[in-house]
Amino acid sequence: MRRDEDFMREALLLAQNALGRTSPNPLVGAVIVREGRVVGAGWHRKAGTPHAEVHALAMAGELSRGATAYVTLEPCSHYGRTGPCAKALVEAGVKRVVVPVLDPNPLVAGKGKALLEAAGVEVTVGVLAEEARQINEAYFKWVTQKMPFVTLKTAMTLDGKIATAAGKSQWITGEAARQRVHEMRDVADAILVGIGTVLADNPSLTTRLADGTGRNPVRVIVDSRARTPLTANVVADGAARTLLAVTASAPAEKVSALREAGVEVIALGEGPAVDLRALMRFLAEEKMTSVFVDGGGTLNFSLLEAGLVDKVHAFIAPQMVGGATALSPVEGRGIAELSDAVRLERMTAEPVGADILLTGYVIKEAE
């Protein structure tokens, strides 16, 4: 079992080479092992391209016959844009397949395992299952709940402020933390902010990595009354797709002007505020499996109150600014009773430059 874990860990590392590039497909890595030696390795690069198993089998060639394949998710058994990987493993003569978890996609969901076993291939399930689920947490939620995985990021001072009393927020955290945020953007399908952030900061909401690379997520703005200026970077720079969520009561002339400027505008909600749950359903239907929230306290509270946040990244800077009116990461009307507080689990702490990154998962009632 120790050796199984070693090889599976290698396959999981391979899978993560494609972080942010395979959506809405899962991240998958594969290694082919014969007589204790890796003879083939690969990972799924992008939706619509060959899967991890195909790359690994091609590298191994005839050495696949009689070998063991370690794959980070159950091999597919259906024809989509590519052929079934379970069949490819059988045809290559692999004698054993090790997977951490079965694929929750109804098109697979045990069918790949069944196809392999029907062909006489031994299948082992459960090796490093939790690690495998975590790297595909967005895919698993999207497939099983038809909703994107929502990560809320905030950066604050040690005394819990996201800006000074005068509204100054650049820069609370150091360069290393800011670069980490761009890495987070790079692997998200969408980045979400509220109109308050657009009006206050005029952000570009793009990905700017130190090496000059990076993939820009879809920019999503919650703007119930269509107040986003036509001169705003998210409208005028053409750097990425921009989607504006308004309510049915948003002024028609403003909506038309934004659409003429190239912004996609959708009306979600009849009242004063955008229906955030409907927005998430829309993004899921658009095959966005992960949403990165990088806005202010009002939107953060609304998302938390609606139970839409799955994960929280909180950068804590070693400075204090005080101020009774200084903005905090979560505002809105607040929660009256501590017993009703949003609670996190699986907490981790990591130094990032001079700052500390706290990460945790929101505890939710059974859905």
Stockholm file with secondary structure:
# STOCKHOLM 1.0

chainA/1-367         MRRDEDFMREALLLAQNALGRTSPNPLVGAVIVREGRVVGAGWHRKAGTPHAEVHALAMAGELSRGATAYVTLEPCSHYGRTGPCAKALVEAGVKRVVVPVLDPNPLVAGKGKALLEAAGVEVTVGVLAEEARQINEAYFKWVTQKMPFVTLKTAMTLDGKIATAAGKSQWITGEAARQRVHEMRDVADAILVGIGTVLADNPSLTTRLADGTGRNPVRVIVDSRARTPLTANVVADGAARTLLAVTASAPAEKVSALREAGVEVIALGEGPAVDLRALMRFLAEEKMTSVFVDGGGTLNFSLLEAGLVDKVHAFIAPQMVGGATALSPVEGRGIAELSDAVRLERMTAEPVGADILLTGYVIKEAE
#=GR chainA/1-367 SS CHHHHHHHHHHHHHHGGGTTTSTTSCCCEEEEEETTEEEEEEECCSTTSCCHHHHHHHHHGGGGTTCEEEESSCCCCSCSSSCCHHHHHHHTTCCEEEESSCCCSTTTTTHHHHHHHHTTCEEEECTTHHHHHHHTHHHHHHHHHSSCEEEEEEEEETTSCSSCTTCCCTTSSCHHHHHHHHHHHHTCSEEEEEHHHHHHHCCCCCCCCTTSCCCCCEEEEECTTCCCCTTSHHHHSCSSCEEEEECTTSCHHHHHHHHHTTCEEEECCSSSSCCHHHHHHHHHHTTCCEEEECCCHHHHHHHHHTTCCCEEEEEEESCCCCCTTSCCSSCTTCCSCGGGCCCEEEEEEEEETTEEEEEEEECCCCC
#=GC SS_cons         CHHHHHHHHHHHHHHGGGTTTSTTSCCCEEEEEETTEEEEEEECCSTTSCCHHHHHHHHHGGGGTTCEEEESSCCCCSCSSSCCHHHHHHHTTCCEEEESSCCCSTTTTTHHHHHHHHTTCEEEECTTHHHHHHHTHHHHHHHHHSSCEEEEEEEEETTSCSSCTTCCCTTSSCHHHHHHHHHHHHTCSEEEEEHHHHHHHCCCCCCCCTTSCCCCCEEEEECTTCCCCTTSHHHHSCSSCEEEEECTTSCHHHHHHHHHTTCEEEECCSSSSCCHHHHHHHHHHTTCCEEEECCCHHHHHHHHHTTCCCEEEEEEESCCCCCTTSCCSSCTTCCSCGGGCCCEEEEEEEEETTEEEEEEEECCCCC
//
